[in-house]
Amino acid sequence: RVEKTFELPIQATGSTTSNGPPPYLRVETCPISGTVARGRTALEDSEGIERLLASEKEKSELTMCTDVDRNDKSRICVPGSVQLLSRRSIELYSKVIHTVDHVVGVLREGFDGLDALLAHTWAVTVTGAPKTRAMAFV
């Protein structure tokens, strides 16, 4: 039994085997929308997180990004496999705090990791929605 694991910048990982069930590729992306600066203390971070989670604007923007992401996945993933794993998770980085969704799907037969990468190349926050029409202008 030969197993290969691979990772892509869009956090897609999967495994293929030479015998056994058909190979699959799990495609996971993390749409980000909603950012505040880190505070100087944990208390300031907490206050920033509260403001971020209370913002209807940030919530709406993340919802739009996630909807577009799910739609992109539905074109290349097994029907019914696209799922929202987490909603508005808080991720802390050295200078900023983000709200992030986590979306996963199983790549449909006939598609590969490159297809998964290309399906998510254009961030909706850059192109706008609908992406295909917006990209015609870019």
Secondary structure, DSSP 8 states (H G I E B T S, - for coil): --EEEEE-TT--EEEEESSSS--EEEEEE--EEEEEE--SSHHHHHHHHHHHHH-HHHHHHHHHHHHHHHHHHHTTB-TT--EEEEEEEEEE-SSEEEEEEEEEEEB-TT--HHHHHHHT-S-HHHH-SSHHHHHHH-
